[in-house]
């Protein structure tokens, strides 16, 4: 088989259409700004192809899009467009026979999947970094770290170390039978790759249920929990001499209720306070035609904030230290299917079904005032003021 991406050419930059979609939320809402960074239709990607499987964002550095050739719809090869959401410019463009593409979180590496064949290219040097032909059908895959790609089959989860020449793939754990009939939507790991979490969604009656399989590598222990979205982080709680591995979970339960959990995972580090496990309730705002639920979690370690993003465009901002929901606001009128932390502003980036790439950021002084006046938590307002408005 010919390489999936034999020639990738640098495209000329397009102007960045960064402008405000909506400014500070009025009334009793939290003070945030919502700015459109990119409209995908403006760079030749029709809304019909702005889907979860075609448009991927693994970090705030790149968005990778696999779309049809608009000048030749009968062409067997698709077009790959890689853009920088912050700058609003196209970084690379080319053609491919791959059926799925993913950009690395921090390096200019693009991974391509064509059936059971996988390849990784360096976009700067056009060099083929690694390739394998896998022995099973992969139904979900993602960059787990900058050097490891995870591949999920119907029965198991595998890790592919792209720089390892001998035995680059290994089976890590078997899928739990509770995920047997779910659509796999997420696979996350803590920084040490000791804690792993596989999430699937499934329709039940008129709602969407989420199941997450949590696996601890050192003891080969697996546990299933009800969760629609999860994430890991290393977080340094005040008063502790050492940072902790933290597992954040968000779920939608019966009716319009849900929860957000912040759970400190083991092993316990001598000198730290007892591991914490805290949660708060979330209230989901539905109408008759839709069922909202969390689709992603992002953590600002710098600010100590947990962002819960829902399918229908709501954002819940929670305190990492207590899991307390500080505020909720709608940030998009379209479905949101991907988000990432904006490392520059410590807000979030999100991609909507309408092709908008938006950034949602705090108005810092206004956020502190909001906590004092609306949430009425002076202690938390003082703590956030020290880290957000130093």
C-alpha positions in Angstrom: 0.0 0.0 0.0 1.3 3.5 -0.8 1.9 5.8 2.1 -1.3 7.4 3.3 0.1 10.8 3.2 3.0 10.8 0.7 3.0 14.6 0.0 1.9 17.2 2.5 2.3 20.8 1.4 2.4 23.8 3.6 -0.5 26.0 2.8 -0.5 29.8 2.8 -2.0 31.3 5.9 -5.5 32.5 5.9 -6.6 35.6 7.7 -7.8 35.1 11.3 -11.5 36.0 11.7 -11.2 36.5 15.4 -14.1 38.5 16.6 -16.5 38.6 19.5 -19.6 36.4 19.2 -21.0 37.5 22.5 -19.4 39.6 25.2 -19.9 39.6 28.9 -22.9 37.6 29.9 -25.5 40.1 31.3 -27.7 39.9 34.3 -26.8 37.5 36.9 -24.6 35.4 34.6 -20.8 35.0 35.1 -18.6 37.5 33.4 -17.0 35.7 30.5 -16.0 36.5 26.9 -16.9 34.2 24.0 -14.8 34.8 20.8 -14.9 33.1 17.5 -11.4 32.2 16.4 -12.2 30.3 13.2 -15.3 29.5 11.1 -14.4 26.3 9.3 -16.7 27.1 6.4 -14.4 30.1 5.6 -11.5 27.7 4.9 -13.5 25.4 2.7 -14.9 22.8 5.1 -18.7 22.5 4.7 -20.9 22.1 7.8 -22.0 18.7 6.6 -18.4 17.5 7.2 -18.0 19.1 10.6 -18.5 16.0 12.6 -16.9 14.2 15.6 -15.2 11.6 13.4 -13.8 14.1 10.9 -12.8 17.1 13.0 -10.4 16.4 15.9 -8.7 18.6 18.5 -6.3 17.0 20.9 -4.9 20.3 22.3 -5.1 24.0 21.7 -2.2 23.8 19.2 -3.9 22.1 16.2 -7.2 21.0 14.7 -7.1 18.3 12.1 -9.9 17.9 9.6 -10.4 15.1 7.1 -12.8 16.2 4.4 -13.8 15.6 0.8 -12.2 17.3 -2.1 -14.8 20.0 -3.0 -13.4 20.4 -6.5 -13.7 16.6 -7.2 -16.3 14.9 -5.0 -15.6 11.6 -6.8 -12.0 11.6 -5.8 -10.9 8.5 -3.8 -8.5 10.5 -1.7 -9.7 12.9 1.0 -8.2 16.2 2.0 -6.4 16.8 5.3 -6.4 20.3 6.7 -4.4 21.1 9.8 -5.0 24.5 11.4 -3.9 26.5 14.4 -7.1 27.6 16.2 -5.4 30.3 18.3 -3.9 32.0 15.2 -6.8 31.1 12.9 -4.4 30.0 10.2 -4.0 26.9 8.1 -0.7 25.2 8.9 -0.7 22.3 6.5 -2.8 20.8 3.8 -2.6 17.7 1.7 -4.4 14.6 0.4 -4.7 11.2 2.0 -6.3 7.7 1.6 -6.6 7.5 5.4 -10.0 7.1 7.0 -9.0 9.0 10.2 -6.4 11.5 11.2 -5.1 12.8 14.6 -2.6 15.5 15.4 -0.2 15.1 18.3 -0.8 17.2 21.3 2.4 19.2 21.2 4.7 18.0 18.4 4.1 18.5 14.6 3.3 14.8 14.2 0.2 13.6 12.4 -1.1 10.0 12.8 -3.2 8.4 10.1 -5.4 5.3 10.1 -6.3 3.4 6.9 -8.2 0.3 7.9 -5.8 -1.7 10.1 -2.7 0.3 8.9 -1.4 3.1 11.0 1.3 5.7 10.2 2.9 8.7 11.9 4.5 11.5 9.9 6.4 14.6 10.9 4.8 17.5 9.1 7.8 19.7 9.2 10.3 17.2 7.7 7.8 15.0 5.8 9.5 12.0 7.5 7.7 8.8 8.2 8.3 8.3 12.0 6.6 4.9 12.5 4.1 2.5 11.0 2.3 -0.7 11.9 -0.3 -3.0 10.6 -2.6 -4.0 13.5 -4.1 -7.4 13.8 -7.6 -6.4 14.9 -10.2 -3.9 13.9 -9.7 -0.6 15.8 -13.0 1.1 16.7 -11.5 4.1 18.6 -8.0 5.5 18.8 -6.3 8.6 20.3 -2.9 10.1 21.3 -2.5 9.2 24.9 0.8 11.0 25.3 3.2 12.6 22.9 4.8 9.2 22.3 2.0 6.7 22.8 -1.1 6.1 20.7 -4.0 4.1 22.3 -6.1 1.7 20.2 -9.4 0.3 21.4 -10.9 -2.9 19.8 -14.1 -4.7 20.6 -12.4 -6.7 23.3 -9.3 -4.8 24.6 -7.2 -1.7 24.9 -3.7 -1.5 23.3 -0.8 1.0 23.6 1.4 1.7 20.6 4.8 3.3 21.5 5.7 5.0 18.2 9.5 5.2 19.0 9.8 1.7 20.2 11.2 -0.6 17.5 10.7 -4.0 19.1 7.2 -5.0 20.2 5.8 -1.5 19.9 2.2 -2.5 20.7 1.0 -4.1 24.0 -2.4 -5.2 25.3 -3.0 -3.1 28.5 -6.4 -4.4 29.7 -9.5 -6.1 28.5 -12.8 -4.2 28.1 -15.4 -4.7 30.7 -18.7 -6.3 29.5 -20.6 -3.2 30.7 -19.0 -1.3 27.7 -20.0 -4.1 25.2 -22.8 -2.2 23.6 -21.5 1.4 24.0 -20.0 3.8 21.6 -16.4 4.5 22.8 -15.9 8.3 22.9 -12.9 8.8 25.2 -9.8 7.2 26.6 -7.7 9.1 29.2 -4.7 8.4 31.4 -3.0 10.1 34.3 0.5 11.5 33.7 2.2 8.4 35.0 0.1 6.0 32.8 -0.9 4.1 36.0 -4.5 5.1 35.9 -6.6 4.6 32.7 -10.2 5.4 31.9 -12.3 4.2 29.0 -15.6 5.8 28.4 -18.6 4.7 26.3 -22.1 6.1 25.7 -25.3 4.3 24.9 -28.9 5.4 24.3 -31.5 4.1 26.8 -35.1 5.0 26.3 -35.0 8.8 25.8 -31.7 9.5 27.5 -27.9 8.8 27.0 -26.1 6.7 29.6 -22.4 6.9 30.2 -20.1 4.2 31.5 -16.4 4.6 32.4 -14.1 1.7 33.0 -11.3 2.8 35.4 -8.2 0.6 35.4 -5.2 0.6 37.8 -2.2 -0.8 36.1 0.0 -1.6 39.2 -2.7 -3.9 40.7 -4.6 -4.9 37.5 -7.8 -3.7 39.1 -10.8 -2.6 37.0 -13.9 -0.8 38.1 -16.9 0.5 36.2 -18.7 3.8 37.2 -21.5 5.8 35.7 -19.8 8.7 34.0 -20.3 10.6 30.7 -16.9 12.4 30.8 -13.7 12.1 32.8 -10.2 13.5 33.0 -7.0 13.1 35.0 -4.6 15.7 36.3 -1.7 16.2 38.7 -2.9 18.8 41.1 -1.2 20.3 44.2 -3.7 20.9 46.9 -2.9 23.6 49.5 -1.2 22.3 52.6 0.1 19.2 50.9 3.9 18.8 50.3 3.4 16.7 47.2 1.0 16.9 44.2 -1.8 14.4 43.9 -3.2 12.4 41.1 -6.7 13.6 40.6 -9.6 11.9 38.8 -12.5 14.2 37.7 -15.8 12.8 36.8 -19.1 14.2 35.5 -22.3 12.4 34.9 -26.0 12.9 34.1 -28.4 11.0 36.2 -32.2 10.6 36.1 -34.4 13.6 35.2 -32.4 16.8 35.1 -29.8 16.1 37.8 -26.1 15.3 37.5 -22.9 15.4 39.5 -19.3 16.4 39.3 -16.7 14.6 41.4 -13.1 15.4 42.2 -11.4 12.3 43.5 -7.8 12.0 44.8 -6.3 8.7 43.7 -3.6 6.6 45.3 -1.1 5.6 46.2 -1.1 7.9 49.2 1.9 10.1 49.6 3.3 10.4 53.1 2.9 13.9 54.5 -0.2 14.8 52.5 -3.6 15.2 54.0 -6.0 12.3 53.7 -7.1 11.8 50.1 -10.3 13.8 49.3 -13.4 12.7 47.5 -15.8 15.6 47.0 -18.7 16.3 44.7 -21.4 18.8 43.8 -24.7 18.6 42.0 -25.3 19.9 38.4 -28.7 21.0 37.1 -29.2 20.3 33.3 -31.4 22.6 31.3 -33.3 20.6 28.7 -36.2 21.3 26.4 -38.6 18.7 24.9 -36.4 17.8 21.9 -33.0 17.2 23.5 -31.2 15.5 26.3 -28.1 17.3 27.5 -25.1 15.7 29.1 -21.4 16.3 29.7 -19.1 15.6 26.8 -15.7 16.8 28.1 -13.9 18.0 31.2 -10.9 20.4 31.1 -8.8 21.5 34.1 -6.9 24.7 34.6 -4.3 23.7 37.1 -3.1 27.3 37.2 -6.5 28.7 38.3 -7.8 25.6 40.2 -10.9 25.5 38.0 -12.6 22.5 36.4 -14.6 23.2 33.2 -17.5 20.9 32.4 -18.7 21.2 28.8 -22.1 19.8 27.7 -23.3 18.6 24.3 -25.8 21.5 23.9 -23.4 24.3 24.7 -23.5 24.8 28.4 -20.4 25.4 30.5 -20.2 24.7 34.3 -17.2 26.1 36.1 -16.3 24.2 39.3 -13.8 24.6 42.1 -11.1 21.9 41.9 -10.6 21.8 45.7 -14.2 21.2 46.6 -16.0 20.3 43.4 -18.4 23.2 44.1 -20.2 24.4 41.0 -19.5 28.1 40.9 -21.5 29.1 37.9 -23.2 27.8 34.8 -23.8 29.6 31.5 -24.6 28.8 27.9 -21.6 29.4 25.5 -22.9 28.1 22.2 -26.3 27.7 20.5 -25.0 24.7 18.4 -23.9 21.2 19.6 -20.4 21.2 21.0 -18.4 18.0 20.1 -14.8 18.8 21.1 -13.0 21.0 23.6 -9.5 21.7 24.9 -7.9 23.9 27.5 -6.7 27.3 26.1 -3.3 27.2 27.7 -2.7 30.9 27.0 -5.9 32.3 28.7 -6.7 29.3 31.0 -10.1 29.2 29.4 -11.5 26.7 27.0 -11.6 26.1 23.2 -14.6 24.4 21.7 -15.7 23.3 18.3 -19.4 23.5 17.4 -21.5 21.5 14.9 -22.0 24.8 13.0 -18.2 25.0 12.3 -17.3 27.6 14.9 -14.1 27.4 16.9 -14.6 29.5 20.0 -12.6 30.5 23.0 -14.4 31.1 26.3 -12.4 33.1 28.8 -12.9 34.7 32.2 -13.1 38.4 32.8 -10.8 38.1 35.8 -11.9 41.0 38.0 -15.5 40.4 37.1 -15.3 36.8 38.0 -14.0 37.5 41.5 -16.8 40.1 42.0 -19.3 37.5 40.8 -18.1 35.0 43.4 -18.4 37.5 46.2 -21.8 38.8 45.1 -23.6 35.8 43.6 -22.0 32.7 45.0 -21.3 34.4 48.4 -18.2 32.5 49.1 -15.7 35.0 50.4 -13.0 32.4 51.2 -13.1 31.0 47.6 -13.2 34.5 46.1 -10.1 35.4 48.1 -8.3 32.2 47.0 -9.2 32.7 43.3 -8.2 36.3 43.5 -4.7 35.3 44.5 -4.2 33.0 41.5 -6.3 34.7 38.9 -5.5 38.3 39.6 -2.1 38.3 41.3 
